[in-house]
């Protein structure tokens, strides 16, 4: 892996949550992973048996990874092996987001969210 120095004058991140990462410098492997149940309800009712990710197929289905079959040809010449960044300003990062300044050999990111709406059944909707 090519090694470079990462120089960042200023980083401002207001909020980083739910498996988010700020990485300055080289890394060999980055694995970001996040899963969430987003439930919207008309009534504030909590069921203690909910929250089981295995109940929902979205969390267990394999993600198809299409192999890269293209021939890649890259030629580069780095006189100064330095990555220079003046300012980075981020309002918010969430759900396995990554801010990375540097080189990475292997990056894998995954975020899965199941959205559920629980609304009252209305008589006039029949």
Backbone torsions as a table, in degrees:
resi	resn	phi	psi	omega
1	UNK	NA	135.4	176.9
2	UNK	-65.2	133.2	178.2
3	UNK	-109.7	133.5	178.1
4	UNK	-135.0	161.5	171.6
5	UNK	-90.2	136.3	177.0
6	UNK	-105.8	119.6	-179.9
7	UNK	-115.9	118.1	179.7
8	UNK	-125.5	120.8	-178.8
9	UNK	-71.5	-41.9	-174.8
10	UNK	-151.4	132.5	174.4
11	UNK	-128.1	128.1	175.3
12	UNK	-130.8	113.6	177.0
13	UNK	-119.7	113.3	-178.9
14	UNK	-69.5	-39.1	-176.7
15	UNK	-150.5	129.1	173.8
16	UNK	-132.2	119.4	-175.1
17	UNK	-142.7	167.5	174.6
18	UNK	52.1	68.2	174.4
19	UNK	68.8	25.6	175.7
20	UNK	-83.2	156.6	-172.8
21	UNK	-141.9	138.2	170.5
22	UNK	-114.3	116.5	-175.6
23	UNK	-125.6	115.8	174.9
24	UNK	-110.3	116.7	-176.8
25	UNK	116.2	172.6	-176.0
26	UNK	-71.4	152.6	174.9
27	UNK	-145.9	145.4	179.0
28	UNK	-83.0	-46.7	-176.7
29	UNK	-133.5	133.4	172.3
30	UNK	-125.7	121.7	175.4
31	UNK	-122.7	107.8	176.6
32	UNK	-101.5	133.3	-177.0
33	UNK	-145.8	130.8	177.8
34	UNK	-149.2	141.7	172.3
35	UNK	-140.4	149.0	-174.9
36	UNK	-153.1	148.5	168.0
37	UNK	-106.0	122.4	178.6
38	UNK	-111.2	104.3	-175.1
39	UNK	-109.3	126.1	174.7
40	UNK	-111.1	128.6	-176.9
41	UNK	-130.3	150.2	172.3
42	UNK	-80.3	-24.9	179.7
43	UNK	-121.4	145.4	178.0
44	UNK	-80.8	83.0	-179.6
45	UNK	-125.3	129.1	178.5
46	UNK	-113.5	129.2	177.6
47	UNK	-105.4	119.5	-175.4
48	UNK	-65.2	-15.5	-178.5
49	UNK	-91.0	-3.2	-179.8
50	UNK	-87.0	166.6	-179.6
51	UNK	101.8	10.1	178.7
52	UNK	-89.5	104.6	-176.6
53	UNK	-61.2	-33.3	-177.0
54	UNK	-66.3	-13.6	177.0
55	UNK	-70.5	-20.3	-172.8
56	UNK	-114.8	126.2	-175.2
57	UNK	-64.6	-23.9	-179.5
58	UNK	-59.5	-25.2	-179.0
59	UNK	-90.0	-13.4	-177.2
60	UNK	-114.4	-15.5	-180.0
61	UNK	-63.8	136.2	176.8
62	UNK	-69.7	145.4	177.1
63	UNK	-89.2	123.0	-179.8
64	UNK	-71.0	124.7	176.9
65	UNK	-108.0	108.9	-178.8
66	UNK	-78.6	125.0	-179.4
67	UNK	-67.9	145.7	177.6
68	UNK	-80.5	117.3	-177.7
69	UNK	-108.5	-0.8	-179.6
70	UNK	-78.7	147.8	174.8
71	UNK	-85.2	123.9	-179.1
72	UNK	-107.2	135.0	176.6
73	UNK	-128.9	115.8	-177.1
74	UNK	-125.1	133.3	175.4
75	UNK	-131.6	124.8	180.0
76	UNK	-142.3	154.2	179.4
77	UNK	-136.3	116.0	-176.8
78	UNK	-107.8	101.4	179.5
79	UNK	-67.8	-47.2	176.5
80	UNK	-116.1	111.1	-179.1
81	UNK	-76.6	66.1	-177.0
82	UNK	-133.0	135.0	171.1
83	UNK	-103.9	117.3	-178.2
84	UNK	-112.4	129.5	177.9
85	UNK	-130.3	131.8	-179.8
86	UNK	-79.5	-70.2	-177.0
87	UNK	-132.1	140.3	172.1
88	UNK	-125.7	127.0	178.0
89	UNK	-130.7	120.6	-177.8
90	UNK	-126.5	128.9	178.3
91	UNK	-72.2	-49.9	-178.6
92	UNK	-157.7	145.6	174.3
93	UNK	-129.0	139.2	-178.3
94	UNK	-154.2	160.3	172.1
95	UNK	55.2	64.2	174.3
96	UNK	71.0	29.6	177.3
97	UNK	-81.9	149.3	-179.6
98	UNK	-134.0	131.4	167.4
99	UNK	-104.5	116.0	-175.6
100	UNK	-133.0	123.5	173.8
101	UNK	-116.7	107.1	-177.4
102	UNK	148.9	-169.9	179.5
103	UNK	-98.0	148.5	174.1
104	UNK	-136.1	140.1	177.6
105	UNK	-88.3	-39.9	-175.7
106	UNK	-141.2	123.0	179.5
107	UNK	-126.5	129.2	177.5
108	UNK	-133.7	125.1	-178.1
109	UNK	-126.3	139.3	178.1
110	UNK	-149.4	128.4	173.7
111	UNK	-136.6	123.6	179.6
112	UNK	-123.9	131.3	-178.6
113	UNK	-133.7	131.4	173.5
114	UNK	-107.0	117.4	178.4
115	UNK	-95.8	129.0	-178.6
116	UNK	-129.0	132.6	173.7
117	UNK	-114.9	127.1	177.1
118	UNK	-117.3	101.6	-176.6
119	UNK	-111.1	154.9	176.7
120	UNK	-68.7	143.2	174.4
121	UNK	-80.5	125.9	-178.4
122	UNK	-103.4	139.0	-178.3
123	UNK	-61.9	-38.2	-176.6
124	UNK	-74.9	-2.5	179.6
125	UNK	-90.9	-1.6	-176.8
126	UNK	-79.5	NA	NA
